[in-house]
Amino acid sequence: MKRAEQNEILLARPSRFDFLLLRERVVMSMYISGRTVQRLRRLQALLDQLQPAAAPQALIVPSSPQPRGSVIVFTGSFNPPTVAHLALLKQARQFARLHAPMQLYAAFTKLTVDKEAVERPLLLDRIMLLDVLRRRRLPHAGIMLFNRGLYVEQAEAIRRSFPRVRRIFFLMGFDKIVQIFDPHYYADRDTSLAALFNLAELLVAPRGNAGEDDLAALLCQPQNERFARYIHALPFSTNYRNVSSTHVRQGTGEYTHDIPQEVRQFMRETRAYARPLPRRDGSEVDYYAERVKCLNKLLGI
């Protein structure tokens, strides 16, 4: 029987798995090549440099282009990366080509790292997974890492860390621009927005049922008009507007078409989003937790 078929049996029928096969699979999954370990160590060293309490800071993952000129930055959790994430990045790449020279980056913020006691997979694993996708599907893009979570702080980090950058665009969906304009998030909304738009502009893609007309209506509201010139609509296919990482994490098989093949492989091999597997004695084995222990040991964390 092929290993892929064995894996599918274990995932589809966890209550009737072969325990010898499970043991073999656990051992194999804990094997990480020396090359991968070295890359993980380099990424962890970057994360160690990013302290949320320090001044805004940005770093780039190895083999990413050096930021200069104009940049588009798409910050997210990518948990996991979906076909919509990739499609949106590719659409942004088209915008970048029309406004060349301009560079494109997906980005993570370390600010959420404290959630990793309850959030899976590790930030380190998510960066590695997205980097695999970047190298194979978006080779001219890069990955950026921040120590802060607010857009204005990330813009400050880019200006501080990469002085050759002249113009910053943050890429987001329509739901995020609605939050940015919501006064409930600010003590002084207009002052905060002025600080953001003094440093950056926004590229906004349709999300769900909200399209370019909805964005135009939002920008035409009297309280938002002064900021409209900093916000640009990015066309985006309706095929991806309802794709959700949350649905994928919930584990329903109907959403497997919403993730690239590389993500499906990662999910099968690590069981990062799967429930612990039951043993015959009533105990459970948390497959991904064992992987985390192995990584921590290898990386000296």
Secondary structure, 3 states (H helix, E strand, C coil): CCHHHHHHHHHHCHHHCCHHHHHHHHHHHCCCCHHHHHHHHHHHHHHHHCCCCCCCCEEECCCCCCCCEEEEEEECCCCCCCHHHHHHHHHHHHHHHHCCCEEEEEEEEHHHHHHHHCCCCCHHHHHHHHHHHHHHHCCCCEEEEECCCCHHHHHHHHHHHCCCEEEEEEEEEHHHHHHHHCHHHCCCHHHHHHHHHCCCEEEEECECCECHHHHHHHHHCCCCHHHHHHEEECCCCHHHCCCCHHHHHCCCHHHHHHCCHHHHHHHHHHCCCCCCEECCCCCEECHHHHHHHHHHHHHCC
